[in-house]
Amino acid sequence: MEPNSLPINEIIEANPSFTRREMLGIGSIAGLTALTGISTDTIGQIQDRKPRIAVLATFWGATRSHADWLVNKLIDGYWWQGAYHASRVEVVSLYLHQHDTSLLGQKVAKAKGFPVFKTVAEALTLGGKELAVDGVVVVGEHGNYTTDLKGRWMLPRWWLHSQVISVFEQSKRSVPVFNDKHFSYNWDDAKWIFDKSRELGYPLTGGSLLPVYYRKPEIELENDAPIKHSIVVGAAPDEGAIFHCIELLHAFVERRKGGETGVKSIQSIRGPESWKWIERNSWAANLLEAVAKRLELKPENYQANPRTNICVIEYNDGTKAAIIGVPLSGWTYAGEIEGHTEPTIVSLLGFPGPFDQYHASNAQPHWITEMMVTKKEPFNPERLLLTTGITNFYMESNWEGSKYSAVGRRIETPFLNMTYHTTRGAQFNSGERPPARPYIRGFDE
């Protein structure tokens, strides 16, 4: 690479006669050009350059795959707060774990002019020896992967992260990382991913699209709201779906008075026993009835549903919450808040279709690019670690070794002791819904 094409951090490394403190202390472009001999025009181009992003995907072979939802928006722009926004990042490389079945991703890469590499390391170094990108997007969702006895989908998210971290450690620097959905189906792997981000000091975000999706009504709870009890009602038949519900729940309950205190215990209850639990817990029954009335749900849609499942969550500060798996309810939060005579109910209804350039995930690309540009985490990553842990132990609750029970065991979770206090305002998409527009692929599908 020619010296004049180096980014600022690599200019510093290429000029050992100057200390990093001296380089970072330069107060003007003129001073930088004087010290390095690099032209003013070149420095200006470096400053104006979009962050270069490496995408690591398990599978990109269908229009309904998460890679197709997300990456096309990082390339061609997205719909945010009622308007189209051009992308503020540049996708420069792609790695496909299930390469041979990811033909759509290969075609997009060819049409848009960025390479598909055979290894994660090559995607991050652009075929060189050192980290050569400004951010990493991990989309470890979809593909032909095994589901184990407990229903956990064995997606290789930890493996992808481990390859990324190897490059970071070898290069002695790191860049922001986005992780689609939960960190891993395995708690130890998830905790390792989070701990490495703190150890190496790079921004980390990810999770579900639901916390930033359109809401009805368009409201956010105040920080330090005196929340007593909460539920999220939504279709939650498997690990991936219930994670969406748990992440949505936490986008609300983390705003409770005093902030997040961590989780004391988790329990899974499935099938007809779910309704017995609801009858015994009036706070959950009352919130569910309020949701059913608001959404005009018929009894056969929820009370008579034999496949209902519940995730019961008890927090260290005594707050209680539950995910109640009910189909045809959209995704709906209901909270009992001290001083309010009626539950606060917020629904995520009417996912836009068809699967096109402006499908549901628009707010996620916005916050991905925001992190890549500002180098700041858009929300506390402890939330994603906590919701990953809740999901993991929900999947464990119904099993004692190889023995299954519909009424799962209550699992004490002292290790889910993440504490933080969010100070952020509303982060969800709002305003005019996006128009239907075909993907800007550059080829006929």
C-alpha positions in Angstrom: 0.0 0.0 0.0 1.3 3.5 -0.9 1.9 5.8 2.1 -0.6 8.3 0.9 -3.4 5.7 1.0 -2.9 4.9 4.7 -5.6 5.7 7.2 -4.6 8.0 10.1 -3.9 5.1 12.6 -1.6 3.4 10.0 0.1 6.7 9.3 1.0 6.9 12.9 2.4 3.3 12.8 4.3 4.1 9.6 6.2 7.0 11.3 8.1 5.5 14.3 10.1 8.7 14.7 7.0 10.4 16.1 5.3 9.1 19.3 1.5 8.4 19.3 1.1 11.3 21.7 2.8 13.7 19.4 0.8 12.6 16.4 -2.5 12.8 18.3 -1.6 16.2 19.7 -1.2 17.8 16.3 -3.8 20.6 16.2 -4.3 21.0 12.5 -4.1 19.3 9.1 -1.3 21.7 8.3 0.7 20.4 11.2 0.1 16.8 10.2 1.2 17.4 6.6 4.3 19.2 7.8 5.3 16.2 10.0 4.4 13.4 7.7 5.0 14.9 4.2 1.6 13.8 3.2 -0.4 16.3 1.1 -3.3 18.3 2.5 -5.6 16.8 -0.2 -4.7 13.3 0.9 -5.3 14.0 4.6 -8.7 15.5 3.7 -9.6 12.4 1.7 -8.7 10.2 4.7 -10.9 12.3 7.0 -13.8 12.2 4.7 -13.6 8.5 3.9 -16.5 6.3 5.1 -15.7 3.6 7.6 -14.8 0.4 5.8 -16.8 -2.6 7.0 -16.1 -6.3 6.9 -19.2 -8.5 6.9 -19.1 -12.0 8.3 -22.2 -14.0 7.6 -23.2 -17.6 8.2 -25.5 -17.7 5.2 -26.7 -15.3 2.5 -28.8 -17.4 0.1 -32.3 -16.1 0.5 -34.1 -12.7 0.5 -35.4 -13.6 4.0 -32.0 -14.2 5.5 -30.8 -11.6 8.0 -27.7 -11.0 5.9 -29.9 -9.9 3.0 -32.0 -7.6 5.3 -29.0 -5.9 6.9 -26.1 -5.8 4.5 -28.1 -4.4 1.5 -29.0 -1.4 3.7 -25.4 -0.9 4.8 -24.5 -0.8 1.1 -27.4 1.2 -0.4 -29.0 3.1 2.4 -32.0 2.7 4.7 -35.2 4.3 5.9 -35.0 6.2 9.2 -37.4 8.6 10.9 -39.5 9.0 7.8 -36.8 9.5 5.1 -34.2 7.7 3.1 -30.7 8.0 4.3 -27.6 7.1 2.3 -25.2 4.7 3.9 -22.4 6.3 5.9 -20.2 3.2 5.7 -18.6 1.2 2.9 -18.8 -2.6 2.8 -15.4 -3.7 1.5 -15.3 -7.4 2.2 -17.5 -10.4 2.8 -16.9 -13.9 4.4 -19.6 -16.6 4.0 -19.4 -19.5 6.4 -21.7 -21.6 4.2 -20.2 -20.3 1.0 -21.5 -22.8 -1.5 -25.2 -22.2 -0.6 -24.9 -18.4 -0.3 -25.2 -17.7 -4.0 -27.3 -14.5 -3.4 -24.5 -13.0 -1.3 -21.9 -13.8 -3.9 -23.9 -12.2 -6.6 -24.5 -9.0 -4.5 -20.8 -8.8 -3.8 -19.9 -9.1 -7.4 -22.4 -6.5 -8.5 -21.4 -4.1 -5.8 -17.7 -4.6 -6.3 -16.3 -6.0 -3.1 -14.5 -9.3 -2.7 -15.7 -12.5 -1.0 -12.8 -14.0 1.0 -12.3 -17.6 2.0 -11.4 -16.9 5.7 -12.5 -14.5 8.4 -8.9 -13.2 8.8 -8.6 -12.4 5.1 -11.9 -10.5 5.2 -10.6 -8.4 8.1 -7.1 -7.8 6.7 -8.3 -7.5 3.0 -5.9 -10.3 2.2 -3.0 -8.7 4.0 -1.3 -9.3 7.3 -2.9 -6.6 9.6 -6.4 -5.4 10.4 -7.4 -3.2 7.5 -11.1 -2.4 8.2 -12.8 0.1 10.5 -15.6 -2.1 11.7 -17.0 -5.6 11.6 -20.6 -6.8 11.2 -21.3 -10.4 12.3 -24.6 -11.8 10.9 -24.5 -15.3 12.4 -28.2 -16.1 11.6 -29.7 -18.6 9.1 -28.1 -21.5 7.3 -28.0 -25.3 7.6 -27.0 -25.8 11.3 -27.9 -28.5 13.8 -30.5 -28.0 16.6 -29.6 -29.9 19.8 -31.9 -31.8 22.1 -32.8 -28.6 24.1 -33.8 -26.7 21.0 -30.6 -24.6 20.8 -29.6 -23.7 17.2 -25.9 -24.3 17.0 -25.0 -21.2 15.0 -21.2 -20.5 15.0 -21.3 -17.0 16.3 -18.6 -17.7 18.9 -16.4 -19.1 16.3 -16.8 -16.1 14.1 -16.0 -13.8 17.0 -13.0 -15.8 18.0 -11.5 -15.4 14.5 -12.2 -11.6 14.7 -10.5 -11.3 18.1 -7.5 -13.3 16.9 -6.9 -10.7 14.2 -7.4 -7.9 16.7 -4.9 -9.3 19.1 -2.4 -10.0 16.3 -2.8 -6.5 14.9 -2.7 -4.9 18.4 -5.7 -2.8 17.7 -9.4 -3.3 17.4 -12.5 -1.8 15.8 -16.3 -1.7 16.6 -18.2 -4.9 16.2 -21.9 -5.5 15.6 -23.4 -8.9 16.4 -26.9 -9.8 15.0 -29.2 -11.3 17.7 -27.8 -13.0 20.8 -24.1 -13.7 21.3 -24.3 -17.4 21.4 -26.5 -20.4 22.4 -23.9 -21.1 25.1 -23.5 -18.8 28.1 -19.7 -19.3 28.6 -19.1 -18.5 25.0 -21.3 -15.4 25.2 -19.6 -14.1 28.3 -16.2 -14.6 26.7 -17.2 -12.5 23.7 -18.4 -9.7 26.0 -15.3 -9.9 28.2 -13.0 -9.7 25.2 -14.6 -6.5 24.1 -14.0 -4.9 27.5 -10.5 -6.3 27.6 -9.5 -5.0 24.2 -11.6 -1.8 24.5 -13.7 -1.9 21.3 -17.3 -0.8 21.0 -19.8 -3.7 20.8 -23.5 -3.7 19.9 -26.1 -6.0 18.4 -29.2 -7.9 19.4 -32.7 -7.8 18.1 -34.3 -5.3 15.7 -37.4 -5.1 17.9 -36.2 -2.5 20.5 -35.7 0.0 17.6 -38.7 -1.0 15.5 -41.9 1.2 15.0 -44.1 1.4 18.1 -47.8 2.1 18.7 -48.1 4.4 20.4 -44.8 6.1 19.6 -43.6 6.4 23.2 -40.6 5.6 25.3 -40.7 5.1 29.1 -38.9 7.8 31.1 -35.6 6.7 32.7 -36.1 5.7 36.3 -39.7 4.8 35.7 -41.1 3.1 38.8 -41.9 -0.2 37.0 -43.3 -3.0 39.2 -44.2 -5.8 36.8 -43.8 -6.3 33.1 -44.8 -8.8 30.4 -44.1 -9.1 26.7 -46.7 -11.0 24.7 -45.6 -12.3 21.3 -45.0 -15.4 19.2 -42.1 -17.2 20.9 -42.0 -20.8 19.8 -38.2 -21.3 19.7 -34.9 -19.9 20.9 -34.6 -17.3 18.2 -38.1 -16.0 18.6 -38.1 -15.8 22.4 -34.8 -13.9 22.2 -36.6 -11.2 20.3 -39.2 -11.0 23.0 -36.6 -10.9 25.8 -34.6 -8.2 24.1 -37.8 -6.1 23.6 -38.7 -6.6 27.3 -35.3 -5.3 28.4 -35.5 -2.2 26.2 -38.3 -1.2 28.6 -37.4 -2.7 32.0 -33.8 -1.4 31.9 -35.4 2.0 32.4 -36.8 1.2 35.8 -36.0 3.2 38.9 -32.4 2.6 39.9 -31.5 1.0 36.6 -30.7 -2.6 35.7 -29.7 -4.8 38.7 -29.3 -8.2 37.1 -31.4 -11.3 37.1 -31.9 -13.6 40.2 -33.7 -16.5 38.5 -35.2 -17.9 35.3 -37.9 -20.5 34.7 -39.5 -22.0 31.6 -43.1 -23.3 31.7 -44.6 -24.8 28.5 -48.0 -26.0 27.3 -51.2 -26.1 29.4 -49.2 -25.6 32.6 -48.5 -22.1 31.4 -52.1 -21.0 32.1 -52.0 -22.5 35.6 -49.0 -20.3 36.3 -50.8 -17.2 35.0 -53.8 -17.9 37.2 -51.6 -18.1 40.2 -49.9 -14.8 39.4 -52.5 -12.1 39.3 -50.0 -9.4 38.1 -49.3 -11.4 34.9 -53.0 -12.2 34.4 -54.0 -8.6 34.8 -51.4 -7.4 32.3 -52.3 -10.1 29.8 -56.0 -9.3 30.0 -55.2 -5.6 29.3 -53.2 -6.6 26.2 -55.9 -8.9 25.0 -58.5 -6.1 25.4 -56.3 -3.6 23.6 -55.5 -6.0 20.7 -59.0 -7.5 20.7 -57.6 -11.0 20.9 -60.1 -13.8 20.9 -59.8 -16.5 23.7 -58.8 -19.2 21.1 -55.8 -17.0 20.2 -54.3 -17.2 23.6 -56.3 -18.8 26.5 -57.1 -21.9 24.6 -53.7 -22.2 23.0 -52.1 -25.5 24.1 -48.6 -24.5 22.9 -48.2 -21.4 25.0 -44.8 -21.0 26.6 -43.7 -18.7 29.4 -40.3 -17.4 30.5 -40.5 -16.2 34.1 -37.8 -13.7 35.1 -37.1 -12.4 38.6 -34.7 -9.6 39.1 -32.3 -8.9 41.9 -34.3 -5.8 43.0 -37.5 -7.8 43.2 -39.0 -6.7 39.9 -40.8 -9.5 38.1 -41.4 -10.0 34.4 -42.6 -12.7 32.0 -42.6 -13.5 28.3 -45.9 -15.0 27.3 -45.8 -16.8 24.0 -49.1 -15.9 22.2 -49.4 -16.0 18.4 -51.1 -13.3 16.4 -50.3 -10.6 19.0 -47.5 -8.8 17.2 -45.0 -8.1 19.9 -46.5 -6.1 22.8 -45.0 -4.8 26.0 -47.3 -4.2 29.0 -46.0 -2.7 32.3 -47.5 -2.0 35.7 -46.0 1.4 36.7 -46.4 2.8 40.1 -48.7 5.8 40.1 -50.5 4.8 36.9 -54.1 3.6 37.1 -53.8 1.6 33.8 -51.0 -0.6 32.4 -48.7 1.1 29.9 -49.0 -0.9 26.6 -46.8 -0.5 23.6 -47.2 -2.7 20.5 -45.0 -3.5 17.5 -47.6 -4.3 14.9 -47.6 -4.4 11.1 -44.2 -5.6 9.9 -43.8 -4.0 6.5 -43.5 -6.3 3.5 -42.6 -7.6 1.1 -39.0 -8.3 1.8 -37.4 -5.4 0.0 -34.9 -2.6 0.4 -36.9 -1.0 3.2 -38.0 -4.1 5.1 -38.2 -4.2 8.9 -34.5 -3.9 9.9 -34.0 -0.2 8.8 -33.3 1.0 12.3 -30.6 -1.5 12.9 -28.5 -0.3 10.0 -28.9 3.2 11.3 -27.5 2.3 14.7 -24.8 0.1 13.2 -23.5 3.0 11.1 -23.9 5.4 14.0 -21.5 3.2 16.0 -19.1 2.8 13.2 -18.9 6.5 12.6 -18.8 7.7 16.2 -17.0 4.7 17.7 -19.6 4.9 20.6 -22.0 2.1 21.7 -25.6 3.0 20.9 -26.8 1.2 24.0 -25.3 -0.6 27.0 -23.9 -3.9 25.7 -24.6 -5.4 29.1 -28.2 -5.6 27.9 -27.3 -7.9 25.1 -25.2 -10.1 27.4 -28.0 -10.2 30.0 -30.7 -11.1 27.4 -28.4 -13.7 25.9 -28.0 -15.3 29.3 -31.8 -15.2 30.0 -32.3 -17.0 26.6 -29.7 -19.6 27.3 -31.1 -20.5 30.7 -34.7 -20.5 29.5 -33.6 -23.2 27.1 -31.9 -25.1 29.9 -34.8 -24.8 32.4 -37.0 -27.7 31.0 -34.2 -30.2 31.0 -32.4 -32.1 33.8 -29.8 -34.0 31.8 -31.7 -35.8 29.1 -35.0 -35.6 31.0 -37.7 -33.1 29.9 -40.3 -31.5 32.1 -43.0 -29.0 30.9 -42.7 -27.2 34.2 -39.0 -26.3 34.1 -36.8 -26.0 37.0 -36.2 -22.5 38.5 -32.5 -21.7 37.8 -30.7 -19.4 40.1 -28.5 -17.0 38.1 -26.1 -15.1 40.3 -23.8 -14.7 37.3 -26.4 -12.6 35.5 -25.5 -9.7 37.8 -25.0 -7.1 35.1 -25.7 -3.6 36.4 -26.0 -0.4 34.5 -28.1 2.7 34.3 -29.2 3.8 30.9 -29.4 7.6 30.2 -30.4 7.3 26.6 -33.5 8.7 25.0 -35.8 7.1 22.5 -34.0 5.0 19.9 -36.8 3.5 17.9 -37.9 4.3 14.3 -40.8 6.6 13.9 -42.6 8.8 11.4 -43.8 7.8 8.0 -43.5 4.2 7.1 -41.1 3.3 4.2 -42.4 2.7 0.7 -42.0 -0.7 -0.9 -38.9 -0.6 -3.1 -37.0 -3.6 -4.6 -33.5 -4.2 -3.5 -30.9 -2.1 -5.3 -28.9 -5.2 -6.3 -27.5 -4.2 -9.7 -28.7 -7.4 -11.3 -32.0 -9.0 -12.1 -33.1 -11.6 -9.5 
